[in-house]
Amino acid sequence: MRFMLVNQETPRLGAACSACARPLGASYLRHASLQARYCDYDCYRQQTTMGIFRLYGSSLETITVLSAISAWSLMMQMSAHSRSLTEAYLRAYDLLTTEGGDG
């Protein structure tokens, strides 16, 4: 579990959302391990999504990682495509040789 919904518990005076700094109401979200408080799920989701990109020290590292992921994804698609073409060729070749074609 990453977060818990706190209902009907007013936080201490002056408590604010960790993402947008709005004051917290009677119900809010609290991150389970960090104990950070968020006014709603949208703020929590935005903060955790942005946290993924903060793992890397610079924007160059982020661009490099995203480029590597993109290249890996393209390579996997091309590999699957070439494998299916090879299997189709081999099936057609086997069909021609079993029926006595020009093989």
Helices and strands as residue ranges (DSSP letters): E 3-6, E 28-31, E 37-38, H 41-53, H 59-98
